[in-house]
């Protein structure tokens, strides 16, 4: 019962992810997205697109990765992908997720910190696909939202194409479709 | 590529779940929770508490159920668990999730509508556990939030205990801990 108490304490603590504001607005909404609802959204995106991964993946591991991938932001905050991420920020994020996982019963933390590190390293097939998926919704937000976040942060088309080409490492088919959509955004004048 | 286009259309359409307002406020926040961030929260709650299910469960199926369990609310809206749910509301929710899933390539919808129906029926071990988990965060919101939703909706302690005893069907251990917390809320005068 003591273990369940600790898990519930963790469950309450991670509520704070609902208060971490991201840099894009969900399609049709006037407010910014938070990292908790984003995490749900990428899990379903991965589940629906799993058959388009370049390599064989374990979708259940990918979903677990995506459920926890932003927990470090509770302490470190969200950063925009175009800013690049410093070693200091990464260390802060890892300290953040470690702090959260340390609330859990001792034997539980290891699996999740390993999964988080695998995601961050982005080298395995599962992590490559998870990282590809993580980039898709913010692009859709901009494409369907007049490029609001690109404009606010002065992100050029060159930067958008080069940074998001990483999607190709997880799914060539998905990148092909997304690249087409980005070219459409350039033609429509919302990506410059 | 046509399939990916359809899946992306679905991914954009389900963004609307981020705009479905629930009846409780996340711990520490002054705003109401939305059904998308709730869906993320229950997935992680299930993942962390999986070892306490009464029967053997497939946690990956449970997580899939929880990722999609509220999609019907995009068309039907959220209702409070204490209100009970009419046949009409259930039909509206099923029509809603069917409409969403019909956006996907034809071969994909069946798996998810079956999973949703299994969750709703609440009879299999996976569904029993998923339904138990779904009840936990709103209780924690009230317990850590001065019983705000119980008070607003005039929910009595008798109702809270009888409706949430359903948690026991998924996890006796979890219900034992939650019952203790609810008794604490009664003693503290926030559940009457």
Contacts between the chains, C-beta under 8 A, distances in Angstrom:
chain1	res1	chain2	res2	distance
A	1	B	173	6.8
A	1	B	176	6.7
A	1	B	177	5.7
A	4	B	49	7.0
A	4	B	52	6.3
A	4	B	173	6.1
A	4	B	174	6.2
A	4	B	177	4.6
A	5	B	177	6.3
A	7	B	48	4.8
A	7	B	49	5.8
A	8	B	136	7.6
A	8	B	140	6.8
A	8	B	177	7.0
A	8	B	181	8.0
A	10	B	48	6.5
A	11	B	41	7.4
A	11	B	44	7.2
A	11	B	45	5.2
A	11	B	48	6.8
A	11	B	136	7.3
A	11	B	137	7.0
A	11	B	140	6.8
A	12	B	27	5.3
A	12	B	140	5.7
A	12	B	144	6.2
A	14	B	41	7.4
A	14	B	44	6.6
A	15	B	26	4.6
A	15	B	27	4.8
A	15	B	28	6.6
A	15	B	29	7.5
A	15	B	41	7.1
A	16	B	28	6.9
A	17	B	37	8.0
A	17	B	40	7.9
A	18	B	26	4.9
A	18	B	29	6.4
A	18	B	33	7.1
A	18	B	37	4.9
A	18	B	41	7.8
A	19	B	26	7.6
A	19	B	28	7.4
A	19	B	29	5.9
A	26	B	15	4.5
A	26	B	18	4.9
A	26	B	19	7.6
A	27	B	12	5.3
A	27	B	15	4.8
A	28	B	15	6.6
A	28	B	16	6.9
A	28	B	19	7.4
A	29	B	15	7.5
A	29	B	18	6.5
A	29	B	19	5.9
A	33	B	18	7.1
A	34	B	37	6.5
A	36	B	36	7.9
A	36	B	37	3.9
A	36	B	40	5.0
A	36	B	41	6.7
A	37	B	17	8.0
A	37	B	18	4.9
A	37	B	34	6.5
A	37	B	36	4.0
A	37	B	37	4.3
A	37	B	40	6.7
A	39	B	40	4.7
A	40	B	17	7.9
A	40	B	36	5.0
A	40	B	37	6.7
A	40	B	39	4.7
A	40	B	40	3.8
A	40	B	43	7.4
A	40	B	67	6.9
A	41	B	11	7.4
A	41	B	14	7.4
A	41	B	15	7.1
A	41	B	18	7.8
A	41	B	36	6.7
A	43	B	40	7.4
A	43	B	43	7.0
A	43	B	63	8.0
A	43	B	67	5.5
A	44	B	11	7.1
A	44	B	14	6.6
A	44	B	67	5.4
A	44	B	68	7.3
A	45	B	11	5.2
A	47	B	64	6.8
A	47	B	67	6.7
A	48	B	7	4.8
A	48	B	10	6.5
A	48	B	11	6.8
A	48	B	104	6.9
A	48	B	108	7.2
A	49	B	4	7.1
A	49	B	7	5.8
A	52	B	4	6.3
A	60	B	60	4.2
A	60	B	63	7.7
A	63	B	43	8.0
A	63	B	60	7.7
A	63	B	63	6.2
A	63	B	67	7.8
A	64	B	47	6.9
A	67	B	40	6.9
A	67	B	43	5.5
A	67	B	44	5.4
A	67	B	47	6.7
A	67	B	63	7.8
A	68	B	44	7.3
A	104	B	48	6.9
A	108	B	48	7.2
A	136	B	8	7.7
A	136	B	11	7.4
A	137	B	11	7.1
A	140	B	8	6.8
A	140	B	11	6.8
A	140	B	12	5.7
A	144	B	12	6.2
A	173	B	1	6.8
A	173	B	4	6.1
A	174	B	4	6.2
A	176	B	1	6.7
A	177	B	1	5.7
A	177	B	4	4.6
A	177	B	5	6.3
A	177	B	8	7.0
A	181	B	8	8.0
